[in-house]
Amino acid sequence: MKVLDSNAAKGFIRMSDDGWRLGWHECHGGNLSFRLTEEEVAEVREELKMDGAWTKLPVNVPELAGDFLYVTGSGKFMRNMTLDPEDSFGMIEIGKDGGSYRIVWGLAGGGSPTSELPAHLMNQAVKKRVTDGRYRVIYHAHPANIIALSFILPLKDEIFTRELWEMEPECAMTFPSGMGVLPWMVPGTAKIAELTCSMMEEYDVVLWAQHGLFAAGDSLDNTFGLMHTVEKAAEMLIKVLSVTKEKRQIPSVQDFKDMAEVFRLELPEKFLYDK
C-alpha cells in the first residue's frame, strides 16, 4: 500500500487541515507527530526508503528506539497539507540507540522535521511510558482564545483549569486531570521541552503562555478533540469576560463532584476549591 492511501496518513492530513481551517496554524505555525503501530508501518513498508542517512538528535529517547513517526516539516504550511502532503510531512525512524533518526518517506526536496522535534519526541516518550504505549499523538497549535487568556489570567494550573471547567461539562470530561501552564519561553529550546515533559507526567494538555497549546492523546481524533474543547471553552470565557468581570452563576464544587460520580471521573482536589 502507498503511504498516502493508508488510514494513518489520511487521518494525519485531515487533522492538520482541520487545524488550519480553524485558524490555528497561521504561516508555518504549529506541528504534529503521530507514533505508528507495527501494523501501520508494515502496510506501507513497500514505499519506505530504509537506506537513508542517520541524523543525530539533540536529545536521547531510548523509549522510542526503533519507532516510526509521522511528523510535520520544518517551515511547512499546514494549509498545504492537502495540496502537497509528501512535501509537507514525512515519516521518520528512530535509531536503535534512541539518539538519531532518518527520514524514510516524505519531506521531499530536502525537507526536515519540525524544529520542535526534540519537544515532540521527549513528550512522545513520556506519554508512551506513563500510558503503557496507548498515547501516540503530540499536537502543537496556536488557538487564539486560549492564547488571549494567557495575557489576562494568572498563569496557574489551578486557575486555568477551573475557569475552563466552568464553561461546559465536556471540559472536565475531556481533560479531567486538568491542564498545565508555562510562562512565556523561547520556542524550540531544551528548557521548554523539558518543562513540558515534566507537566505531561500529570496532564494531557499544556499551555505555553502567549504562544499556544501542546496536547497529547491516544488517537488523532481524541487529541484534536482535546485541543478543540479547550479552545471552545476559552472562547466562551473570553465572551463572558468581555461583558462582565464577575460571573453571576457557576457550577459549584458539589456540582463537579456529582458529575465526577456519574461519569466516573477522578477530578483532582486542587481544582475543586471554593470561589
Helices and strands as residue ranges (DSSP letters): G 3-5, H 7-21, E 31-35, H 38-42, G 45-47, E 55-56, G 62-64, E 68-72, G 78-80, H 85-88, E 89-94, E 100-106, H 117-130, E 137-141, H 144-149, H 157-165, H 169-174, E 180-182, H 190-200, E 205-208, E 212-217, H 220-243, H 253-263, G 269-271
